[in-house]
Amino acid sequence: MANFYTDNKDLRFHLKHPAMEKIVRLKEMDYREREKYDYAPHDFEDAMDNYDRVLEIIGAICAEVIAPNAEDVDHEGPTVADGHVTYARGTRENHEALTRAGVIGMNFPRQYDGLNFPMVPYVMAAELVSRADAGFANIWGLQDCGETILEFATDEIRQEFLPRFNKGATAAMDLTEPDAGSDLQAVQLKAHYDESGGTWLLNGVKRFITNGDAEISLVLARSEEGTSDGRGLSLFVYDRADGGVIVRRIENKMGIKGSPTCELVFRNAPAKLVGERRMGLIKYVMSLMNGARLGVGAQSVGIAQAAYEEARKYASERKQFGKTIDQFPAVYEMLTLMRVRLEAMRSLLYETARYVDTYKAWSFIAAERPLTKEEREDLKNNTRLADIYTPMVKLISSEWCNRIAYDAVQIHGGAGFIKDFPVERLYRDARITSIYEGTSQLQVVAAIRGVTTGGYLAQIREYEKKELRPELDHLKKELVSLAGDYEMRVAQVVSAGNNELTDFHARRLVEMAANIVMGYLLLHDAQRDAGYTSSAELFISFAVSENRVRSEYIGSFEEKALGLYKVS
């Protein structure tokens, strides 16, 4: 029986990362729930075995149910009638299968009917589902809405909504509007408190809402009259059963067609305030978006894995000039670079997930007891790393996902341009990853802080300190040299004191940092398993050439040339 988890050795490799012992201990708070819940782990080995078994179940469902449904879902898509959405038949089957398996909301605490999984296995599950059908991943993954309710809502709201997810409730984050896309400070959907009914009422329009007709939605709305910026926005939770919202239309999209992207009309829709007034965008949505961006990272890796598998299979079967095309250098070079990029972005994804896991675990512990000085420092450090790595992983994984999907179509030749092969759909599905939850340009804006504050360089120096086998030393020397060059170019740009110049070179500097980070991650993978040595060597060679181009461009660039790039 096909299984997307067991057929990919990289997943178990990352699941067994040495940092997991600490993460699991913190997440399980020293395994204190083992007497209260019969499915709670008794120790680290028990927890890891549980993660492995659940991922194997999800991997089987992905391979045997979701992936076979993907083409029909893409063709059929969702429909809207009488103001509400009906999923495609295959989407309904997918959702029922994962609901029966009890793996929706798997990262929620057990008191809310979750499995209390850390982010690492949860992100792995998201990768698996995305490999099977990227559009369905948006429905299954709840877009981090449940996590946001868990972190910021009252216990009353948590008790009301969180247990419903394990029973199959869907979720949506209703943020964007016709005149407020990436600029969420411009949100105008109105929220006013109805004294007579003792509830908040929402009025207005939302647009481009992924899975917009979900049963439970988090809605960003303007609660403070007379305001026009982010300080007037609050976050609300809306229950579809209460009425007041209709779907005006479903967008006809290029890809991820199984996931309905909706325009919504709110007419006195009752809702409940999440957290404090005026903190909707400033605090809660920023956290929500970070979680969603990690999800897009997983989605990107999943799509890239699917595209690579299809390209590899086709190239091994397609014969031209008397031999299979994977024997031609032009093709096997493409396949190898696809695999190496995939391994690099996956290592970055799970490194980021580990930082998120650690800071979230400390945050929940801090709500119960005071942290020691060392614990507070660990919380602070992992929060900082999660903040700078999240936009990096979203940028790199989504851009490379598009590149890998492009190469997969190219390897198929003309066959890749027709709907008889899955790569046509994967190519279309990939395109959204670098657009939603913040475009690549916005990820650069977020990530440049890690450049200018020295955050990336500081972590690179930490990577440098790790001991390696002697046979890996020559690769480490290459990365040390790249880091020195990167440090020089950052200093050159920052010392100019021109914010426009910094913004102009921001992407080049972020990508230079990312290449060094991923080089070290693959090198450390090779230290744990010699089987990753060739990938590390190939990627570092790639990083050297890529960073050289960026460095030379920055070094020779003159500020006066900025004007040449401005649109007249």
N, C-alpha and C positions, 0 to 999 in steps of 0.2 A: 504494500500500500504506500502510495506517495506521501511524503511528509516534508514540508518546507523547513522544518526545524532540524530534523535529523540529517537532511541532505546537505546542510551547510555547516561545516566544522567551525567556521568563524564564530558562530553564535555561542556554542558551548565554551569556546576559548575565552570569549569576553565575559561570559557569565561567571567563569571561574577565576576572574582577576583577583589578585591578592587583596585588593582593597575591599572586596565583598564581605570579608569576615567582620570588619569594623562596621560597615554599612548595615549588615543584617543585625548585628548586636544592638546598634542604636535604634534601628527601625522596630525591633521586637522588644526594646527596652529590657534587655537581658532576659528575654523569653518569659516574661511574667504572666502571659496569658495562656500558658500551656495547661493550667489547671481549669481554666474557665471555658475554653473552646477545644473540643476534641480534635479539630483540624489545625490548631496552632502548633508551630514547631517546638520541639523540646530543646534543640540545640542547633548550631550552625549547619551541621551535616544534614539534619532533618529538614531545615529550611531550604537548603540548596537542592535537595532531592525533590522537594515539593515544587520548587520553581521549574526544575527540569521536566517533571511529569506534566505539569500544566502547560508548559510551552510545547511539549510533544503533542498534547491534545489539540492545542491551537494550530500547530503545524499541520496536523492531519486534516482538520476542518478546512484550513486554507487551501490545501492541495486537492482535497477530494470534493469540496462543496463550493467554496468561494471562487477559486480560479476557473473551474469549469463553467460557472455562471457568468463570468466577466464579460464575454463577448455579447451574450444575449442582453445583459443589463445595459451595456453600451448602446446597443441597437434600440432597445425598448425605452429606456429611461423612465423617469417619474412623470406623472401627469398631475394636473390640477383641475379640480371641479368643485364648485360650490365653496370656493375659498379655502380648500384644503388639499393636501398633497397625498397621492397614492404612490408608493414605491413600486418599482418594477418587480415582477415576480421573483426573480433571482435575488434581489436585495432583501425581500421579505424572508426568503429561505435562508440566506446568510445570517440575518439577524436572529432568526429563530434558533439556528444551530449554535451560535455563540451564547445566546441567552440560556439555552438548555445546558450548555457546558458551565454556566456560572462564572463567566470570565468578563462580563461587562462591569466596569467599576472595580476591577481586581485590585487596584492600588488603594482602595478605601479601607479604613479601619474595620475590624470585624464587628464592632458594635453597630455599624451601618450596613451590615451584610456584605462587606468586601472581604478580600483575602489578605489585606495588609501587605501587599507586595511592594517592594522598593521600586524606584523608577527604572532601574536597569532591566529587570525582566519585563516590566510593563512596556518600556520602549522597544524591547525585542519583539513583544507581541504585536506592537504597532508596525514594526518593520515587516513581520510575517504577513499581517493582513494587507499591508500596502503592496507587497509583492504579488499577492493574489488579486487584489482589486483596489487600486489607490482611491477611487471614489468612495468605496464602502468604508475605507479606513476613517473617513470623516464622520461617518455615522457611528461606527463602533467606538471610536476613541473619545467621544463626548467633548472634544475640543477643549479639554482642560476645565470645563465648566464645573464638574463635580469637585475637582481639586480646589477651585476657587471658593465654592460654597463651604467646603471643609475648613479652609484656612480663615475665612473672613466673616462668615454668617454666624448668627446666633445658634445656640444648640437647638432651639425650637425649629428653626428653618432646616438645620441639618437633619434632624429626626424626621421632618416632613418629607424632604426631597431625596436625600442620599440613598435610603434603602430601596427606592423605586428603580434606581438604575440597574441593580442586580436582577430585577424582574423584567428588564427590557426597555425601560423608559429611555427616550432619546433626548439629546441636548443640542442647544445652539447658543452662540454668542451673537447677540444682535447689536452690532456696533456701528457699521457704516451706514451712510445715508446718501441720497442723490447728490448733495452738495458737500458731503463730508466723507471722503474716501480715506486716504492715509492721514489727513488732518482731522483727527478725532476731537480736537478742541472746538471744531465748528459744529458739532452735533447739536441739533435743534429739537429733537423729539421731546415733547413736554411731559413733565411729571408734576402733578399737583396733588396735595393731600386733601382727601375728601373727609372732612370732619364728621359729617353725618354717617358715612359708611365705615369710617375708621380704617381707610385703606388709601394707598396711592393709586392714582389713575394715570395711564399713559396715553398720549395722543400724538400722532405724527406718522412718518413714513421711514422705514428702513429698507436699504437696498443692498444687493450682493450678499445676502445672508445665507451662509452655508447651512444646509439642512434646516431651513428657516421655519418649517412647520413642526418643529420638534415639540415633544411634550413638555419639556422644561427649558426655559430660556433665561439667560442673563442679558439684561437690557441696559445699555448706557443711555441716560436721559438727563435733560436739563431740569434740575429740581429747584434752582434758585432764580427767581425772576430778576430781570435786569442785568443778568450776566451774559458774557459772550465768549468766555474762555474756559479752560479746563477746570477752573476753580468752582464753576457752577454746576458741575456734572456729578451725578450719583449713580450707583449701580443697583439694579433691581432684579429680583427673580420673578418670573412670570410662569404660571401654570396654564397650559393650553385648555385644560378642562374648565377654566373660569371664563373663557370666551373673551371677545373684544378685539381679536386679531384675525384678519383674513389674509390669505395669500393672493395678491393681485396678479402675479405672473411668476413663472419659472423662466430663468434666463436660458437661452439656447446657446450652450457653451461649446468650446472647442473640444474639451476633454472632461474627465471625471464626471461623465454624464449620469451615472447612477446616483450621485449626490445632488439633490435639488438645491439650486441657488436661487433664492426667492426675493421678491419685493413684497414687503409686508405693510399693511395698513393697520395702525392702532387706533381704536375708537373707544375711549374710556376703558381700556384694558386694566383690570385690577392687578396690582403687583405688590411685592414686599421689599422693603429696603434691605440691602445687604451692607453690613458694616455701618460706617458713619456717612452722613450727608457730606457732599462736596469732595469726597475722596474717591469717587468712582473712577475717574481717569488717572488721577495722580498716583494712586496706590493700587487699587484692585485690578483695573484693566491692564496696567503695566505688568503685573504679576501674571494675569491671565494670558497676555500676549507672549510672555516669555515661555510659559508652558506650551502654548500652541506652536511656537516656533521650534521648540524641541520636537514636537510632534511632526512638524513638516520636515525636520531633519530625518526622522525615522521613515516618513513617507518617501522622501527622496531616495534614501538608501534602498528601501524596498523596491521602488520602481527600477532603480539602477540594477539591482540584482536580477529582477525579472528580464530586463533588456539584455543584460550580459548572458544570461542562461539561454535566451532565444538566439542570440547571435552566435554563441559557441556551438549550439546544437546545429544550426543551419550551416555554419561554416564546415562542420565535420561531416556533413552529408552531401552538400552541394559540390558536384564535380564540374570542373572546367579544364579543358586542355589535358584530360587524362588523369587528373588528380583532384582530391578535395581542396577547396579554396583555402582551408586553414593551413595548407602547406606553403602558401605564397607569403613571402616576407611582408608585403603590403597589408595583408590581412592578419597574420599572426602578431605583427607589431600592434595593430589596433586592438586585438583581443587582449593581449598582455597588458597594455596600458589601461584598458577598461577595467581589468581585474585589479591592477595595482591602485588605481584611483579609488575603486570601490572599497578595497581594504583600508586605504588611508582615511577616507571619509567615515567609514564605519568605526575605526579606532577613535577618531575625533568625536563622533556621536556618543560613544559609550564613556569616554573620558568626561565629557560634559555631563552626561547622566549621573556619573559617580559624584561629581561636585554638587549637583542638584540634590541627590539623595542625602549627602552628608549635611548640607546646610538645612534642608527641610527637617531631617531627623533631630538635629540640635534645636531647631525652632520649636518643635513639639515638646521636647524634653524641657525646654526653658519655660514653657507654659505651666509646667508642673512643679518645677523646683529651680532655685537659682543655680546657674552654671558656675563652675570654677573659672579662674582666670584662664587656664589652658583651654578649657572648653569654649569659652567666649572667643578666644583667639582663633580656634578651629572653625567656629561658626562664621566669624568675620572673614576669614581667609577663603573658605569654600563659597560663601555668598559672593565675594568679589570675583572669584574665578568663574562661577556660574554666570554672573552678569556679563563678563567679557567673552566667555566662550560661546554662549547661546547665540548671539548674532553671527559669530564666526561660523558655527556649524550650520546655521540656517543658510548663510551666504554660500559657503563652499559646497555643501551637499546638494543644494538646489541647482546651482550652476553646473556642477559636475554631473548631476542626474540628467540634465538636459543634454550635456555633451555625450554621455554614454548612450542615451536613447537615440541621439542623432547618429552615432557610430553604428549602433545596432541596425538601424534602417539602411545605412550605407553598405554594411556587410551583406544585407539581403539583396542589395541592388534594386531592380525593378519590382521584385516580389515584396520588398518592404514598403512599397508605395500603395499597395492594394490591401483590402481588408481581409484577404485570405490568411494573413499572418498577424499574430498579436502585436508585433513591433509597431505597426501603424497606430494602434490604440495607445500603446505605451508612450510613443513619441508625443501624442496629443496630451495624454495625462501628465507627462513630465512638465509641460510648459507652465502650468499654473504654480508650480512649487517655488519659482523665483519671483512670483507676483504676490500671492496672498499671504496674509499675516505679516505684511511689510515687505515691500519690494527689495530686491538686492541693493538698490541705491540706499534705502532706509537702513538696511542691515549694516552697510558701511558707515553710515552716520552714527549708529549705535556702537559699532566695533572700534571706531577710531579713538574712542576714549581709552581703550586698552593699549593703543599705540602711544598716545601723547602722555599718558600718566605713567608709562613704563610697566604696565601690568603684564603684557605679553612677554616683554624682555625678562622681567623678574622670574616668571614661571619657566621660561626657556633656560635661565641660569640654574633653576632647581633641577630641571631635566639633566643638565650637564653633569650634575654631581653624582648621578646614579652610576654604580659600577657596572661594567660590561665585560663580556668575554674579550680576550685580546684580539681575536679575529674580527671583532666589530669596531676596533679602535679607529681604523682608517675612515670608516663612515662617520664616526663621531667627530673626527677632525674636520670633515667637510661641513658638518652642521655648525661647529664652533666658528668656522670661518664665515659661514652664511650669517650667523648671529652678529658677528663683529661688523660685517658690511651693513646689515639691517640697522644696527645701532647707529652707525655713522650717518645713514640716510635719514633716519628719524631726527637726529640732532640737526642735520642740515636744514630740513624742512621746518622744524619747530623754531630754530634760532632765527629764521627769517622774520618771525613776528607778523606774518601775514596769514590771517585765518583763511582767506580765499585760496591761497597757495596750499595750505594744509588740506583743505577740502578737495582741492584738485588732485592731489596725490594720495588721498585717503585710501582709495581702493588698492592702489599699488602697494602701499605700506601694509595694509591688512592682509593682502594675499601673500606678501613676503613673510609676514609673521606666521600665517597659517601653514605655509609650506615647511617652515622650520619646525613648528609644533608637530605637524603630522609626521615629519621625518623622524623626530625623536620618539613619537608614539610607536611607529613601526619598528624602530630600532629596539625599543623596550619589548615589543612583541617578539622580536627575534631573539632577545635575551631569554625570554620564557620558553620559546619554541623555535628551534633552529629552522623549522620549515618556513618561517617568515623572513629568513635572511635575504633571499633573492628579491622579495617584494621591497624590503627596506633598501637594498642596494639600487634597485631600479628607480624607486621613488626619489631617493636622495639625488641620484643623477639627474632626474627630471627637475627636482627643486633647484639644483645648482644652475641649470640652464635657464629656468623660468625666472629665478630671482636676479640673475645677471642682467637679463633684458630690462627688468624693472629698475634695477639699481642704476644702470647706465643711463636710462631715460631721465631719472630724477637728477642724477649728477650733472647732466648736460643741459638741463632745462633752465631757461632764463625767465624770471618773473614777468618781464615785459611781453613774453609770448602768450600770457593768459588771454590777452585781448583777441588773439587770433581765433580762439575757440568759442568766443561768445557769439550767440545767435544775433544777427543784426535785424 
